[in-house]
């Protein structure tokens, strides 16, 4: 059974940092594309960053330079380092995995290919 479990969310002030973790099980972690998504209080869901099995990374324009993504294949865990957080970063953060051979792809302004999702961890940025 595939399982993704996020942790590390919380409430911080603008300008502070957080590290989110996503622990995976039930599939070959290193052979899959992984991603972090954010759902805002207005219910907009957006891909924040993805890391492919070839180590290529992509970031949403809104978080480039502030967020970084990494994997620890020995722990089957993905991390999202978030720096210089802003109120607009508030939302539920989900990790996702694309385990089919094609992985993820970007087409017509959207990302496709995610097969499994975690239940999310809440991040609140407020002074």
C-alpha positions in Angstrom: 0.0 0.0 0.0 1.4 3.4 -1.0 1.4 5.9 1.8 2.7 9.5 2.0 2.8 11.3 5.4 3.6 14.9 5.7 4.8 16.6 8.9 6.4 19.8 10.1 3.7 22.3 9.5 2.9 25.0 12.0 2.4 28.7 12.6 5.3 31.1 12.2 5.9 34.8 11.6 6.7 36.4 8.3 10.4 36.1 7.4 10.8 32.9 9.4 11.6 29.4 8.1 10.0 25.9 8.2 11.0 22.5 7.0 8.3 20.1 5.9 8.9 16.4 5.7 7.1 13.7 3.6 7.8 10.1 4.5 6.9 7.6 1.8 6.2 3.9 1.8 4.9 1.2 -0.5 6.8 2.1 -3.7 10.4 2.6 -4.9 11.1 6.0 -3.7 14.2 6.8 -5.7 12.5 5.7 -9.0 9.6 8.2 -8.7 9.0 11.8 -9.3 7.9 13.7 -6.2 6.3 17.1 -5.6 4.9 19.5 -3.0 1.6 21.2 -3.6 -0.1 24.0 -1.7 -3.8 24.6 -1.3 -4.6 28.1 -0.2 -7.5 29.2 2.1 -9.2 30.3 -1.1 -9.0 26.7 -2.3 -6.4 27.4 -5.0 -4.2 24.3 -5.5 -0.8 25.0 -7.0 2.4 22.9 -7.5 5.2 24.5 -5.4 8.1 22.3 -6.5 8.8 19.0 -8.1 11.9 16.8 -8.1 12.3 14.2 -10.7 14.0 10.9 -10.5 16.8 12.3 -12.6 17.2 15.1 -9.9 15.8 17.9 -12.0 13.8 20.4 -10.0 11.2 22.9 -10.9 9.7 25.7 -8.8 6.6 27.9 -9.0 7.6 31.5 -9.6 6.1 32.5 -6.3 8.6 30.4 -4.3 11.7 30.3 -6.4 14.8 31.4 -4.4 13.0 30.9 -1.1 12.0 27.2 -1.2 14.2 24.2 -1.8 13.3 20.5 -2.2 15.5 17.5 -1.4 15.3 13.8 -0.9 16.9 11.3 1.5 16.6 8.0 -0.3 17.9 6.2 2.8 14.9 7.4 4.8 12.4 7.4 1.9 11.8 11.0 2.9 11.3 14.2 0.9 11.9 17.7 2.5 10.7 21.2 1.7 12.9 23.9 3.1 10.9 27.1 3.2 12.7 30.4 3.9 11.6 34.0 4.2 8.0 32.9 4.6 5.2 35.3 3.6 1.6 35.5 4.6 0.6 34.3 1.1 2.5 31.1 1.8 -0.3 30.1 4.2 -2.0 26.9 3.2 -2.2 23.2 3.4 0.9 21.6 2.0 0.6 18.2 0.3 3.3 15.9 -1.0 2.6 13.8 -4.1 4.2 11.0 -5.9 4.2 10.0 -9.6 5.2 6.3 -9.6 4.2 5.4 -13.1 7.1 5.2 -15.6 6.2 8.5 -17.3 6.5 10.5 -14.2 5.3 14.1 -14.1 5.0 16.5 -17.0 4.0 20.1 -17.6 1.5 20.9 -20.3 -0.6 24.0 -21.1 0.2 25.6 -17.8 -0.5 22.7 -15.5 1.4 19.7 -14.1 0.2 16.2 -14.6 1.1 12.7 -13.6 0.7 12.5 -9.8 -0.6 9.2 -8.6 -0.7 9.5 -4.8 -1.2 12.2 -2.3 -0.6 12.7 1.4 -3.2 14.1 3.8 -1.4 17.4 4.1 0.2 19.6 6.8 -1.0 23.1 7.6 1.3 26.1 7.4 0.2 29.5 8.7 2.2 32.6 8.3 1.0 35.4 10.4 2.4 38.2 12.5 
